[in-house]
């Protein structure tokens, strides 16, 4: 018996064209998802992952949408339901500094302004709100167990220097999810977060290629290896399954012990 079988639920994973999102999509597809909606800002990436799922015998639907665009998210959920069925699992994975980061995004925040911060806040906070608001009406109407999972960052829990806007947006998403958990519990819908740290993704390739920097960074981790997309996908699968049916409003660090939780 597959403890983590999703029982045919349809899953939507945002930012699933590469890295952690891709692996979450593949994990869910291989454990009983009735289908996986693969979202990415770049359609070709989404289509490639959808093809991987279908080649392995699963059902998938690739869709391009910017999660910061409220109307586009609503349309994504509508067309996904037509293609595969109503969404039963939402994984808010899209993040970083937005689809098209402002050139000054890494400058000290006090030297910039809202036009620079908007992309980071948009994808990490507004994008989560957009996606959750689009799927919960259907979850409430069906009166069937639903799962909402948001990938945040240890920057929000630890408070990384130089990451103020990003950390604030991720912390905001975590707070939003806790309130969603309280609101949606009566409808059999759980809402939880996964907090990640240094993970081997395309965005981190430059940092991980510098062996000296890599060793210095990993000295802060109890488990002294870089995280893998599979590490995060394993937790996402657990939270998407009925194995986690009595867990809601929580944040789970999947971070090699970079930060600890009581």
N, C-alpha and C positions, 0 to 999 in steps of 0.2 A: 504494500500500500504506500502511495506517495503522500506523506504527511502534508506536503506543501502544494498539493494539487489545487488548482484554482477553480475547478468545477465548472469550466466553460465560461467564466466571466470574461468580458471584453475589456482589454486594458488599453489605456492611452498613455504613452510615454513621451514627454516633451524633450526636445533636444536629444533625440535618440539616434541621430545620424552617425555618431562616433563616440568613442570613449565609454564613459560610465553608462550613458543613456542607451547606447547600442547593446551593451552587455545585459542591462536590465531587460530590455525588450526580448533578447534571445532567451534569457532565463525564464521569463513569464511564458513565452511561447512554448517552451519545452516542458512546462509543468501544468498543462491542462488549461491554459487560457483558450477561450473560444475564438480568439483573434486578438491581434495586437495592432493598434494604430501607432504607426511610427511617424512622429512629427519631427521636423527639422526646419530651420530657416532656409537651408539649401536642399531643394527637392531631390537632387541627384543622390545626396547622402542618404536621405530617407528611403529612396527607392532601392538603394543597394542593400540596406538592412532588411527591408521588406522582402527582397528577393532571397536573402539568406534564410529567413524564416520559412518562406514558402518552399524553398528547396529541401528543407528539413521536414516538410510535411505539415507545417502550420498554416494558419490564415493570417494575412497581414494587409494593411492598407496604408500606403505612404501618403502623407499630406504635408504640404508646405504651408506654414503659418508663422507669423511673428507673434509670440505670446503676449507682447505688450500692446497689441492691437485688439481691443475688446471685440469689435465686430468680426474680425478674422477668426478669433477663437470660437465665437458662437457658431460661425459657419463651419469651422473644422469639426466641432462636436456634432453638428447636424449631419454633415456628409459622412462622417465616420459611422454614425448610427445607421444611416441608410446602407452603407457598404458592409458592415459587420454586425451591427446590433448596438443596443444602448450601452454606454460606458459603465462598467461596474468597478473598475480599478483605475484611478488616476495617479500617475507618478509625475510630479513636478520636478523635472531634472534640469531643464534649461536654466543656464546661469552665466557665471563669469561676468564680463563687462558689457554684455549685450551683443547683438548680431554684428553691429558696426561700431566698435568702440571709438570714442572720441580720441584724437591724437594726444590730448593732454590728460588722459584718464589716470596716468600714474604720477602726475605731479601732486604735491601737497594740496589737500582739498581747500585750504584757505587761500591758495593762489588761483583757484578756479571758481566756477560758479554752477548754477543749476543746469546750464547747457551741457556741462561735462558730466555732472552727476546723474543726469536723467536716464542715460542708457543703463547704468548699473542698477539704479533703483527700479527702473522699468522692468527689466527682465527678472530680477531676483525677488521683487515684492509685488509690483503690479501684475506681472505675468502670472504669479501664483494665484492672486485674487481673481484674475480674469478666468483662469482655467477652472478653479473651484466653483466659481459662481455659474459657470456654464454647465457643469455636470451635476451639481446637487439637485436641481429640480427633477431631473429624471430619476435620480436615486431615491428621492422622497416619493415620487409617484409610484415607482415599482414596489416599494416597501420590501426590498430584498437587501441582504447584507451588501454593503459597499465599502471600499477601501480608498482612502486618500493619503498619499505619501509625498512628502516634500523633502528634497535633498537640500540641506543647508551646509554650512561650513563651520569648522572650528574657529574661524575668524570671528564668528558671532559669539562664541562661548568664551574664547580666550582673549579676544581684543587685540588682534595683530596691529602693530604700529604700521602706519602707512596704508592701512586698509579700512579707514574709517567709514567711508560711504558703503563699501561692499559689506563690511561687518554689520553696519546698521540696517541695511536692507535684508540681510539674511536673518538677523535677530527679529526684525519686523515680521518676516515670513513665519518664523517659529511661534511668535506670539499670536499671529493670526490663526495658525493651525491649532493652537491650544483652545482658542475660542470656538473654532469650527468643531473641534471634538466635543465640546460641551453642548453645542447647539444640535449636532447631528446624531448624538448618541441615541436619542429616542427613536431614530429612524434606522437603527442597526448599521450605521455608517461610522467607521473609525477613522481617525485622522492622526497621523504620527509623522515625525521627522527623522531623517538620518543625517547625522553631522559627520562630515568627512574632513580629512586632512590631505597630506601629500599623497597623491594617487597618480599612477602611471597612465596619463592621458596625452593626446596630441598637444594639448595646451601647455603641458609641463615638460615637453621634450627637451627644450633648451636647458632648463634647470637640471634635469636628470642627466644630461650629457656631460655636465661639468662634474667630474668625479670628486674633486676637492670640495665643492659646494654641496654635493650630494651627501658626502660623509659628515660634513658639518651639520647639515640640516637633520640627518637621521640620528645624530647624537642626542636629540631631544625626544626620541621615541623609545618607548619600552621595548616594542618589537621592532628591531632595527632592520627593517626592510621597507621598501616603498609599497604603498597600498596598490592593489590591483583592482580593476573594474569588477572582477568577480567577487571581491570582498564586499563591495557595496551592493551588488546585485543579489547576493545571498540574503542580506538583510531585507532588501526590497521584496524579495520573494516571500520571506517569512511574514512580513507585514501585510502583504497582499493576500495571504492565504488564511484559512480558517484557524490555523494554528495560533494566530494572534487575535482571535475574536474577542478576548477579554482585555485587550490592551488599547488604550486610546489617550491622546493628549500628551504623548511622551516624545522625548528626543533621545535617539540611540547613537552614541558616538561609535563610528567605525573608523578608527584612526590610529591603530597601532599603539595606543596608549599615550598619544601626544598630550591630550588632556584627559582628566579622569572625572567620573561622575559617581555620586553617592547613590 
